[in-house]
Structures are given as structure tokens and as C-alpha cells.
Amino acid sequence: MRPPQPATAMPAMPSSAAMSPEQYVQDKAAASGSSFYYAFLFLPPQRRAAITAFYAFCREVDDVVDEVSDPGVAATKLAWWRNEAVAAFDGRPNHPVTRALMPHVQPFGLRAEQLLSVIDGCEMDLRQNRYLDEVALLRYCHLVAGVVGEVSASIFGAEPGRPVSAETVRYAHLLGRAFQLTNIIRDVGDDARRGRIYLPVNELQRFDVKAAELLKTAAPYGYSERFDALMKFQAARAQAAYDEALALLPAAERRAQRPGLMMATIYRTLLAEIERGGFQVLHQRVALTPIRKLWLAWKTNWRER
């Protein structure tokens, strides 16, 4: 039997001792293939370095939940990250991710509680695998995506000499929620096979879709008119979140917040692809190609200049 890891045990470190913290977070972000990475490419160097380090932190803690099969070990690793976040803000970062992130704390007003909220969201995945209703689901989205949006908006900034407005912070929070709702729609099948169903229980009941239908691995899988109606309902909630978020962003801050707008274009395009394809998300993971993501990011960047 594998002995339990102590709560202070450090996650695996880079294989090369010569790798700098900055290179570590760059490699972590690039390897994810996320839509976020393509938007980061258009930022000036300091802001790009800051958001890349923060994104790498989010990937590290999220990977604990996704890649560690033993819940006890995963909880121990998240406890280590919680201690590491506190230590880093006390001036004692140990991991390459926190060492890369700490130089950007003061310039962009980052706070320890923001990192701890992201960890709280990941811990929710260890404690529960179903969400009773929309209220519970949106609480989860707040921690794993809304807070991430707020941090990102702070790093992207406003016009020179101006702080980010409260409207932009709210916009970023709602946009993060919209991204997470889109991810949930895209990953229904994958998540179910991992034992997690993020579609609220009362909505599954409302549309008479059984959890077992999401797990079918043979054609025609769990597709039905009932499933289609359920997914249209989920997509409408995500689209409403996009609309509400984008309506909040002040015109004076659109240029500075272009990376978020790039990500919104990429994610809404993905959602539209899923809708046009009839929500075929139980047996496959719908995705945009890297070149298409880059094109959408470039087009949005050009439009918002």
C-alpha cells in the first residue's frame, strides 16, 4: 500500500534544474492548448508574463483534481498548494509557478485570497460530483472561473493611469462564468465518465434525462429529444451570461480588455459549433483547431484596436 503523502509534500518539480520559473510557466500554458493561451500572445511582455504565471497556477491545481485518481492524495496535494499560496504571499515561494507569479503581485494588485478561492473550487470537485440546482452550480463557477476572470481583468488593466472599473470587474466575473458553462456543455460526456455531472440535478429531472444516459458508450449513446432540449437550455444560460457580461464592459476599457474579448469570440464560436452539430458531446469532445483559435484572436484584436 502506498503510504500517505504529508501535507507539506511538494508536487513534482521541473525535470531540468536549469529551467527558469518563467520558462516553466510558459511551457505549462503552451502545453495546455487552451483558448486562453492564444489571447495571451497579443499582450505586452509584462502583462503576458503575469497572466501566463497565473494561468499556470490555475492549471497546476486543476490538474491535481483531473490527474490524481486517489481523492486522499489529491486533497493532500491541494492542501500543499494552499500552504504554498500563503507562503508565497509572505515572501517564501517554493514552486516555479509561485516564483514566477510573485513579481506581478504588487503591479497588478493580486491577492492571496484569489488564489485560495481557485483552490476552493478545485476542492469542490473532490467533495461532490453533482450539483442540485443552478445556485449550487453558479457557486462552483464563481470559484473556478469568476475569480479567474477578475484576476485576468486586473492584469489586462485599463487605459494608462486608470484603475480597472467595478463594471469591468463584474464583466470579467460573468465572462468567466460563461466560459465555464461552455466548458461544461463541451465536456458532458468526458465529465460523466470521470464520475462528475455538472448539469444540475433538478434540470436533469425537468427534462427527464437520466444520469445513466450520459454514460452510454455505444451508438446511439444517450442522445434523444430530451437530451437535446436539456442542452439547448444549458446553451441559452451560457449565451445569456455572455450577453450580460459584454453589456457591462465600458467602452473606454474595451481596448485594454481585448484578451478577454478574444477569448469570448473563441468560446462563443465553440459554443455555436456545438449547437450547430446538435450537441454531440457525449461521445466526443468538440474543439476548434489551433489555427482557427489564432485567427479568431487576431481578428478580434484587429477589430478592437
C-alpha positions in Angstrom: 0.0 0.0 0.0 1.3 3.4 -0.9 2.0 5.5 2.2 0.0 8.7 2.6 1.8 11.9 1.5 2.4 14.5 4.2 0.5 17.7 3.7 3.8 19.6 3.0 5.0 17.3 0.3 5.9 19.3 -2.8 4.4 18.4 -6.2 6.8 17.2 -8.9 9.3 19.8 -9.9 10.7 20.6 -13.4 12.9 17.8 -14.7 15.6 20.3 -15.7 17.3 22.2 -12.9 18.3 24.8 -15.4 14.6 25.7 -16.3 13.7 29.1 -15.0 10.3 29.7 -13.4 9.3 31.9 -16.4 10.1 29.1 -18.8 8.2 26.6 -16.6 5.0 28.6 -16.7 5.4 29.3 -20.4 5.7 25.6 -21.1 2.8 24.8 -18.8 0.5 27.4 -20.6 1.5 26.4 -24.1 1.1 22.6 -23.4 -2.5 23.1 -22.3 -3.6 24.1 -25.8 -6.2 26.3 -24.1 -8.0 29.2 -25.9 -6.6 31.4 -23.2 -3.1 30.9 -24.5 -3.8 32.4 -27.9 -5.2 35.6 -26.4 -2.1 36.0 -24.2 0.1 36.2 -27.2 -1.2 39.7 -28.0 -0.3 41.2 -24.6 2.7 43.4 -23.9 5.5 41.5 -22.2 4.9 42.3 -18.5 1.2 41.6 -18.7 1.8 38.5 -20.7 4.3 37.2 -18.1 1.8 37.9 -15.3 -1.2 36.2 -16.9 0.9 33.3 -18.0 2.1 32.7 -14.5 -1.4 33.0 -13.1 -2.8 30.7 -15.7 -0.1 28.1 -14.9 -1.1 28.2 -11.3 -4.7 27.5 -12.2 -3.6 24.6 -14.4 -1.4 23.1 -11.7 -4.3 23.0 -9.1 -6.8 21.9 -11.7 -4.5 19.1 -12.9 -4.4 17.7 -9.3 -8.2 17.0 -9.5 -8.1 15.8 -13.1 -5.0 13.6 -13.0 -4.7 12.2 -9.4 -7.0 9.2 -9.1 -6.8 8.9 -5.3 -9.0 11.5 -3.7 -6.9 11.5 -0.5 -3.7 12.1 -2.4 -5.5 14.9 -4.4 -6.7 16.5 -1.2 -3.2 16.4 0.2 -1.7 18.0 -2.9 -4.3 20.8 -2.8 -3.5 21.3 0.8 0.1 21.7 -0.2 -0.9 24.3 -2.8 -3.0 26.2 -0.2 0.1 26.4 2.1 2.3 27.4 -0.9 -0.1 30.2 -1.8 0.0 31.6 1.7 3.8 31.2 1.9 4.3 32.9 -1.4 2.4 36.0 -0.4 4.5 36.0 2.8 7.6 36.2 0.6 8.5 32.5 0.6 7.5 31.0 -2.8 8.9 27.5 -3.4 7.3 26.3 -6.6 8.3 27.6 -10.0 4.8 28.8 -10.6 4.6 30.9 -7.5 8.1 32.2 -8.0 7.1 33.3 -11.5 3.9 34.9 -10.2 5.1 36.8 -7.2 6.9 39.7 -9.0 3.5 40.6 -10.5 1.5 40.7 -7.3 2.1 44.4 -6.5 1.9 45.8 -10.0 -1.5 44.2 -10.7 -3.0 44.1 -7.2 -3.2 40.3 -6.9 -4.4 38.9 -3.5 -3.8 35.6 -1.8 -7.5 35.0 -1.3 -8.0 35.0 -5.0 -5.6 32.0 -5.4 -7.2 30.3 -2.4 -10.6 30.7 -4.0 -9.4 28.8 -7.1 -8.2 26.1 -4.8 -11.6 26.1 -3.0 -13.2 25.5 -6.4 -11.0 22.5 -7.1 -11.7 21.1 -3.7 -15.4 21.2 -4.5 -14.6 18.6 -7.2 -13.2 16.3 -4.6 -16.2 16.7 -2.2 -19.1 16.4 -4.7 -19.8 15.2 -8.2 -23.4 16.5 -8.6 -25.0 19.9 -8.2 -28.5 20.2 -7.0 -29.6 23.3 -8.8 -28.4 26.4 -10.7 -27.5 28.2 -7.4 -25.0 25.4 -6.5 -23.6 25.3 -10.0 -23.0 29.0 -10.1 -21.2 28.9 -6.8 -18.8 26.4 -8.3 -18.4 28.6 -11.4 -17.7 31.6 -9.2 -14.7 29.9 -7.6 -13.2 28.2 -10.6 -13.9 30.8 -13.3 -15.4 34.0 -12.0 -12.5 34.7 -9.7 -10.1 33.8 -12.6 -11.9 36.4 -14.7 -11.5 39.1 -12.1 -7.8 38.4 -11.8 -7.3 38.4 -15.5 -9.1 41.7 -15.9 -6.8 43.2 -13.3 -3.8 42.0 -15.2 -5.1 43.2 -18.6 -5.7 46.6 -17.0 -7.5 49.7 -18.1 -6.2 52.7 -20.0 -2.9 54.1 -18.7 -3.3 55.9 -15.4 -6.7 54.5 -14.7 -7.7 51.6 -12.4 -10.0 48.9 -13.7 -13.6 49.9 -13.0 -16.1 48.0 -10.9 -18.1 47.4 -14.1 -15.2 45.7 -15.8 -14.6 43.5 -12.8 -18.2 42.4 -12.9 -18.0 41.9 -16.7 -14.9 39.7 -16.2 -16.6 37.7 -13.5 -19.6 37.0 -15.7 -17.5 36.3 -18.7 -15.6 33.7 -16.6 -18.9 32.1 -15.7 -19.9 32.0 -19.4 -16.6 30.2 -20.3 -17.1 27.6 -17.5 -20.7 27.0 -18.6 -19.4 26.5 -22.2 -16.8 24.0 -20.9 -19.5 22.1 -19.0 -21.5 21.8 -22.2 -18.5 20.7 -24.2 -17.4 18.1 -21.6 -20.6 16.5 -20.6 -19.5 13.0 -21.8 -15.9 13.2 -20.6 -17.0 14.5 -17.2 -19.6 11.8 -16.8 -17.0 9.1 -17.4 -14.9 10.7 -14.7 -17.8 10.4 -12.3 -18.9 14.1 -12.4 -22.1 15.6 -13.7 -22.3 19.4 -13.6 -25.7 19.7 -15.2 -28.0 20.5 -12.2 -29.9 17.5 -10.8 -33.2 19.4 -10.9 -32.7 20.3 -14.6 -31.9 16.7 -15.5 -35.2 15.8 -13.8 -37.1 18.6 -15.5 -36.1 17.3 -18.9 -36.4 13.6 -17.9 -32.7 12.8 -18.7 -31.2 10.1 -16.5 -27.6 10.2 -15.4 -27.0 6.8 -16.9 -27.9 8.1 -20.3 -24.8 10.4 -20.2 -22.6 7.4 -19.7 -23.7 5.3 -22.7 -20.6 4.3 -24.7 -22.3 2.7 -27.7 -24.3 4.3 -30.5 -26.7 6.0 -30.4 -25.2 6.9 -27.0 -27.6 8.9 -24.8 -28.8 11.2 -27.5 -32.6 11.9 -27.6 -35.0 14.8 -28.0 -35.0 15.1 -24.2 -31.2 15.4 -24.1 -31.3 18.0 -27.0 -33.9 20.1 -25.1 -31.7 19.9 -21.9 -28.6 21.0 -23.8 -30.4 23.9 -25.5 -31.4 25.1 -22.1 -27.8 24.9 -20.9 -26.6 26.8 -24.0 -29.2 29.5 -23.5 -27.9 30.1 -20.0 -24.3 30.4 -21.3 -25.4 32.7 -24.1 -27.2 34.9 -21.6 -24.1 35.1 -19.5 -22.0 36.2 -22.5 -24.6 38.9 -23.4 -24.8 40.2 -19.8 -21.1 40.3 -19.4 -20.4 42.1 -22.7 -23.1 44.7 -22.0 -21.2 45.7 -18.8 -17.8 46.4 -20.3 -17.3 50.2 -20.5 -16.3 51.4 -24.0 -13.3 53.2 -22.5 -11.9 49.8 -21.3 -12.6 47.6 -24.3 -9.1 48.2 -25.8 -7.3 47.2 -22.6 -9.6 44.2 -22.2 -9.0 42.8 -25.7 -7.7 39.5 -24.5 -10.9 38.7 -22.7 -12.9 39.7 -25.8 -10.6 37.4 -27.9 -11.4 34.5 -25.5 -15.1 35.4 -25.7 -15.0 35.2 -29.5 -13.3 31.8 -29.4 -15.6 30.4 -26.8 -18.8 31.6 -28.4 -17.6 30.2 -31.7 -17.0 26.9 -30.0 -20.5 27.0 -28.4 -22.0 27.8 -31.8 -20.2 24.8 -33.3 -21.6 22.5 -30.6 -25.1 23.9 -31.1 -24.9 23.5 -34.9 -23.7 20.0 -34.5 -26.7 19.0 -32.5 -24.9 18.8 -29.1 -23.0 15.7 -30.0 -20.9 15.9 -26.8 -21.5 12.5 -25.2 -19.1 10.5 -27.4 -16.6 13.2 -28.4 -15.0 16.5 -27.3 -15.8 19.2 -29.9 -12.8 21.6 -30.3 -11.6 24.3 -32.6 -8.3 23.9 -34.4 -5.3 25.9 -33.1 -5.1 27.9 -36.4 -8.8 28.8 -36.1 -8.3 29.9 -32.5 -5.4 32.1 -33.5 -7.3 33.5 -36.4 -10.3 34.4 -34.2 -7.9 36.0 -31.6 -6.2 38.0 -34.3 -9.5 39.2 -35.9 -10.8 40.3 -32.5 -7.6 42.1 -31.7 -7.7 43.9 -35.0 -11.3 44.9 -34.6 -10.8 46.3 -31.1 -7.8 48.4 -31.8 
